Amino acid sequence: MGPVPKSVPKSMTASGSTEQTPHLRLAGIGAGPANLALAALLHGDRGQPNLFFDRKPSFTWHDDQLITGATLQVSIFKDLVSLSDPTNRFSFMSYLHEHGRMYHFLNAQFAAVPRTEFRNYLAWAAQTNENVVFSESVQHVEFVNDVFRVTTDRRQVTADNIAVGVGTVPWVPDLAVPHLGTGHFHVSQFLRYAGQLAGKRVAVVGGGQSGAEAFLDLISRSPGDRPACVSWVSRRRNYFPIDDSTFTNDFYMPEYSDYFYRLSEEKRAELNSAHLLSSDGISESTLRAIYQGLYRLQFVEHDEHRFGLLPNRTVVAADRTSNGIFELMLRHNDESGQSQILPVDAVVWATGFRPAPKTFLEPLLSHIETANGEVRVDEDFAVTWDGPPDRNIFMQNAVRGQRGLPDVNLSLNAWRAQRIADRLRGNNSPEMAMSFIDWSAKSGRG
Ligand SMILES: Cc1cc2nc3c(=O)[nH]c(=O)nc-3n(C[C@H](O)[C@H](O)[C@H](O)COP(=O)(O)OP(=O)(O)OC[C@H]3O[C@@H](n4cnc5c(N)ncnc54)[C@H](O)[C@@H]3O)c2cc1C
């Protein structure tokens, strides 16, 4: 279906002038990697006028976690577009070429690409796409006269479709909330606050990649900058690696995503839990660097009291005692009834992220189907709702229960965006190569 020309009422911009945005085929809410992939695929298509809004003043990508040495946990081919449209001008290769660093990138022979370089690539893709705007927060979305009316803090636009890509927000357990401040913070603020931890007793809580990177950074500091002691607490039984092996990576292919989508809700929940470490485990290079760092501390520098490794424990209380000492109470997961008190001066909560609230959708909520705390989507990531079938609310990175663990990471970004772009254009792009594995008994091979 082509664009539906409609005029939009003039509205006041923040600067006080009036501006008119033509009716859009698609308005995007959020401009992180998920919606940037869609913006890249739609760029230059005159039949699909589109505009993506992000509330941040400029592009960032987990910037306060860009700890020196942090690397991407997936292949660089999992950029915004390469897996669905490799000749697209917003590919990582195109970024390298435009910046004159193709040979240097090859010669650098990165085993994993520095996260800061990937962030810079994303920022370039956001800045060079004129359909992506920053400093504009979407306040609410209504459906009026057969179109979506999207109200930002600067204007109102209308669109046939919207794509929600607002990502995740930091999460800490309730017991941590009252104490958050400079000495107690979520790992997403690491670079902002971790400079103040020299000489302190610090606990890092969380056994995933973010906790591992924080722990590694703290134990690797030069003696003057180092905390007095760093303890690493994890609920997991040990510090487990990410499973990045060949067949496990077939879980991160389109065919598996479609197979997963067709399973029962109970089975999908079971698989997400069983496969968690294929996505949320720690990179082997990070684990090795930590182990080698501990070896150096204990056997080379003879400084063994500077760290504590406390996996298989759950933080059950966090509070200040009457004599002013802050303590974490840890319950051991195997030895029932056993708990441990950990006196600390600071806590880095590396306890993960949760889907971002989507209050701007409130005017539409009564029209939207939900299941198990998620909006229900069809195979093109369009929300099931009671509006006209050619008016869609696309949902990116918000349906892990229906689409599995890849929904949250970069692996299927380009493919998911292609599905959405195809739906908008009424196309059916050829699907990428099938997995070697017959996931379904109904697959008909063999
Ligand atoms: C430290 C870290 C490292 C990661 N590394 C990897 C990795 O190596 N490989 C991998 O596969 N995955 C990785 N991930 C997971 C995942 O790829 C990222 O979280 C990714 O950023 C998700 O993209 P997104 O676009 O869905 O969300 P986000 O990146 O969170 O983007 C959402 C955007 O929406 C905007 N927004 C929110 N509300 C509004 C509103 N009302 N109006 C306008 N804009 C709004 C926000 O400002 C934000 O810019 C990592 C995650 C973290 C935290």
The ligand as an SDF file (V2000), in Angstrom:
LIG
                    3D

 53 58  0  0  0  0  0  0  0  0999 V2000
   26.0880   -2.6740   28.1360 C   0  0  0  0  0  0  0  0  0  0  0  0
   25.3210   -3.4460   27.1130 C   0  0  0  0  0  0  0  0  0  0  0  0
   25.9960   -4.0790   26.0930 C   0  0  0  0  0  0  0  0  0  0  0  0
   25.2950   -4.8160   25.1410 C   0  0  0  0  0  0  0  0  0  0  0  0
   26.0200   -5.4560   24.2060 N   0  0  0  0  0  0  0  0  0  0  0  0
   25.3820   -6.2490   23.3270 C   0  0  0  0  0  0  0  0  0  0  0  0
   26.1410   -7.0170   22.3810 C   0  0  0  0  0  0  0  0  0  0  0  0
   27.3750   -6.9860   22.3570 O   0  0  0  0  0  0  0  0  0  0  0  0
   25.4560   -7.7930   21.5150 N   0  0  0  0  0  0  0  0  0  0  0  0
   24.0900   -7.8770   21.5250 C   0  0  0  0  0  0  0  0  0  0  0  0
   23.5260   -8.5960   20.7080 O   0  0  0  0  0  0  0  0  0  0  0  0
   23.3570   -7.1720   22.4060 N   0  0  0  0  0  0  0  0  0  0  0  0
   23.9670   -6.3810   23.3160 C   0  0  0  0  0  0  0  0  0  0  0  0
   23.2270   -5.6870   24.2380 N   0  0  0  0  0  0  0  0  0  0  0  0
   21.7530   -5.8400   24.2160 C   0  0  0  0  0  0  0  0  0  0  0  0
   21.0120   -4.9690   23.1600 C   0  0  0  0  0  0  0  0  0  0  0  0
   21.6090   -5.1220   21.9080 O   0  0  0  0  0  0  0  0  0  0  0  0
   20.9960   -3.5180   23.4780 C   0  0  0  0  0  0  0  0  0  0  0  0
   20.4040   -3.3080   24.7240 O   0  0  0  0  0  0  0  0  0  0  0  0
   20.3150   -2.6300   22.4110 C   0  0  0  0  0  0  0  0  0  0  0  0
   20.6490   -1.3040   22.7310 O   0  0  0  0  0  0  0  0  0  0  0  0
   18.8020   -2.7530   22.3290 C   0  0  0  0  0  0  0  0  0  0  0  0
   18.3530   -1.8830   21.3300 O   0  0  0  0  0  0  0  0  0  0  0  0
   16.9350   -1.1210   21.3270 P   0  0  0  0  0  0  0  0  0  0  0  0
   16.8950   -0.2330   20.1500 O   0  0  0  0  0  0  0  0  0  0  0  0
   15.8680   -2.1380   21.4650 O   0  0  0  0  0  0  0  0  0  0  0  0
   16.8840   -0.2830   22.6730 O   0  0  0  0  0  0  0  0  0  0  0  0
   17.7790    0.9920   23.2660 P   0  0  0  0  0  0  0  0  0  0  0  0
   19.1470    0.8360   22.7520 O   0  0  0  0  0  0  0  0  0  0  0  0
   17.5140    0.9380   24.6870 O   0  0  0  0  0  0  0  0  0  0  0  0
   17.1100    2.2230   22.5710 O   0  0  0  0  0  0  0  0  0  0  0  0
   15.8350    2.6880   22.9180 C   0  0  0  0  0  0  0  0  0  0  0  0
   15.7730    4.1720   22.6410 C   0  0  0  0  0  0  0  0  0  0  0  0
   14.4360    4.6330   22.8450 O   0  0  0  0  0  0  0  0  0  0  0  0
   14.4750    5.9550   23.3610 C   0  0  0  0  0  0  0  0  0  0  0  0
   13.1780    6.2610   23.9910 N   0  0  0  0  0  0  0  0  0  0  0  0
   12.6150    5.6710   25.0690 C   0  0  0  0  0  0  0  0  0  0  0  0
   11.3990    6.2200   25.3210 N   0  0  0  0  0  0  0  0  0  0  0  0
   11.1970    7.1640   24.3960 C   0  0  0  0  0  0  0  0  0  0  0  0
   10.1370    8.0950   24.1370 C   0  0  0  0  0  0  0  0  0  0  0  0
    9.0100    8.1200   24.8740 N   0  0  0  0  0  0  0  0  0  0  0  0
   10.2660    8.9660   23.1070 N   0  0  0  0  0  0  0  0  0  0  0  0
   11.3890    8.9510   22.3230 C   0  0  0  0  0  0  0  0  0  0  0  0
   12.4240    8.0820   22.5440 N   0  0  0  0  0  0  0  0  0  0  0  0
   12.3250    7.2200   23.5490 C   0  0  0  0  0  0  0  0  0  0  0  0
   15.6550    5.9110   24.3170 C   0  0  0  0  0  0  0  0  0  0  0  0
   16.1570    7.2200   24.5360 O   0  0  0  0  0  0  0  0  0  0  0  0
   16.6370    5.0070   23.5790 C   0  0  0  0  0  0  0  0  0  0  0  0
   17.5650    5.7410   22.8120 O   0  0  0  0  0  0  0  0  0  0  0  0
   23.8900   -4.9260   25.1970 C   0  0  0  0  0  0  0  0  0  0  0  0
   23.1990   -4.2950   26.2300 C   0  0  0  0  0  0  0  0  0  0  0  0
   23.9120   -3.5750   27.1940 C   0  0  0  0  0  0  0  0  0  0  0  0
   23.1590   -2.9480   28.3290 C   0  0  0  0  0  0  0  0  0  0  0  0
  1  2  1  0
  2  3  1  0
  2 52  2  0
  3  4  2  0
  4  5  1  0
  4 50  1  0
  5  6  2  0
  6  7  1  0
  6 13  1  0
  7  8  2  0
  7  9  1  0
  9 10  1  0
 10 11  2  0
 10 12  1  0
 12 13  2  0
 13 14  1  0
 14 15  1  0
 14 50  1  0
 15 16  1  0
 16 17  1  0
 16 18  1  0
 18 19  1  0
 18 20  1  0
 20 21  1  0
 20 22  1  0
 22 23  1  0
 23 24  1  0
 24 25  2  0
 24 26  1  0
 24 27  1  0
 27 28  1  0
 28 29  2  0
 28 30  1  0
 28 31  1  0
 31 32  1  0
 32 33  1  0
 33 34  1  0
 33 48  1  0
 34 35  1  0
 35 36  1  0
 35 46  1  0
 36 37  1  0
 36 45  1  0
 37 38  2  0
 38 39  1  0
 39 40  1  0
 39 45  2  0
 40 41  1  0
 40 42  2  0
 42 43  1  0
 43 44  2  0
 44 45  1  0
 46 47  1  0
 46 48  1  0
 48 49  1  0
 50 51  2  0
 51 52  1  0
 52 53  1  0
M  END
$$$$
